[in-house]
Amino acid sequence: MARYHVYGIGNALVDMEYEVDPKDLETLGIDKGVMTLVDEAKQLEIMLHLACHHHERASGGSAANTVIGLSQLGGRGYYSCKVADDELGHFYMRDLREGGVDTNHHTEKEQGHTGRCVVLVTPDGDRTMCTFLGVSGNLSANELVEDALRDADWFYTEGYLVTSPAARAASIAAREIAAQAGVRTALSLSDPNMVTYFKDGLLEMIGPGVDLIFANESEAMGMAGTTDLNAAVDYLKTISRAFAITRGAQGSLVWDGQGLIEIAGNKVEVVDTVGAGDMFAGAFLYGLTQGWDHRRAGDLASAASARLVTTLGPRIARDETQAVLRGFA
């Protein structure tokens, strides 16, 4: 039996989440509904503008949320990342460990600033992210822990790493190590902007093909260069042995390598969609690592992500995640 169900690599970002009005986005000149990389000065300008708004913070980053979601369900996860020796870095590591996730950061951390993601949530539940990577922008193969990677059932990486040459190279190296060790490989396309501006880099990360891709409709169609969902499905079959395309309230489409499975959505009152795709991936991978078929894993993923969007923040409490799981006992 493998020591870990999932070994993940991704950005380490402290999420700072604000509830805002669409007019705030217009005033700040921020594109709604996507992730935009910003420098520290721009992010501080945004935070100053929102100084009168209450905010919550949590250890985040797309792949981190996925591995923590898996851990909350009872899976064994490992997360390689990069933080600085600052207050946010220590907060991040503490929060990660409390989430039940092993990590590469048990030794001295470097100087600098831990990455931050300002998450702006509008009344429609949509999330807009402005990310300053800090030292996470220097994530590289140095952060890989080969022994842990080789002792996992799955390797999982986030598409956000495509923006950094060093991080992209680390993701590619990890995929190659995983493939050599018989570890299955999974990747999330992460964000429409990653597909729009970094498609070639994403294809480098995918290489000769991965075992599983996670995407939403926009990302899937963007990768395929089409506005036809059926064409996007056909395209994803050429780069991944299986995939899940999330469609919000409409549920999701899952290809298990043999047939296309429609997963029903769960009707809920949406408060905040931050982390919904991450939780979907974490719950889906949990199901697969327990020997479930793709339909049952998809049903769990749909239920868990639906529970997540009913509250603010990229995660829900462990007892809530366990409550969702009990519905599949």
Order of alpha helices (4+ residues) and beta strands (2+ residues): beta-beta-alpha-beta-alpha-beta-alpha-beta-alpha-beta-beta-beta-alpha-beta-alpha-beta-alpha-beta-alpha-alpha-beta-beta-beta-alpha-alpha-alpha
